[in-house]
């Protein structure tokens, strides 16, 4: 059975159908320009309104960043701002990994909400460095373990001016 679409008992391929529709639209516009002019004006108004809504949304987010942030963590992680600050307090107001008390974020002055990507469960709050580091390792414990082995077992050259010494790293860990 041939593939395509029947229009007026004629079989059209996708490309032919698009071309047929384009020609038909040109004919309709030529026959009734006022109708299509009104439609175009209405579409322009709609596009202008959409652009205005986008601008208003950006202005609102800039004017009320805390409300925007609270809505974002609630939507993404199911975490209220009270729960966020309670978790931060449990972590002694620092990163769950390095314990740094400054989130050192690029665009945000708050700690990142770390979560399990498969379950969505919140694990803790991390500074920007620790959060992106875990992200680069795709939360893969085996990769992190390999990185620890690499850092701990690799020979490190320590330079104290006139004296250079090679130190073998030692690290005992269990996964």
C-alpha angles and dihedrals in degrees: 000000000000117000122232140072128292116227118175090348091305123116115232129189117221093264093046091048092052091049091047091050092048092051092045091052091051090052092049092048091050092049095047112020096161093060093051093042089058090048091051091050091050090050090050090052090050092050091048090050092050090050090049091051090051091051091047091050092052092047091049092050090050093046095047107027095158093055090047091049093048091050091048096052090044091051097042102036107013088241123138120215088249090055090047093054091043089054090047090052091051087054091053090252092295145097114294091229111033096018091227110159095211116074090210091201121170098225102006135061093206133084116261118251106239114207141169107262094211099047101021090227115151112241102180147294120291137188117246094261096051093042094052091043091056089045092054089054090049089233087286111153092198091057091047090050090051090050091051090049090048092052096042102041100039118100110253122203112218114199117204098172106266094014124068117186131184112221123194110219120230125196129165114201140150129209 
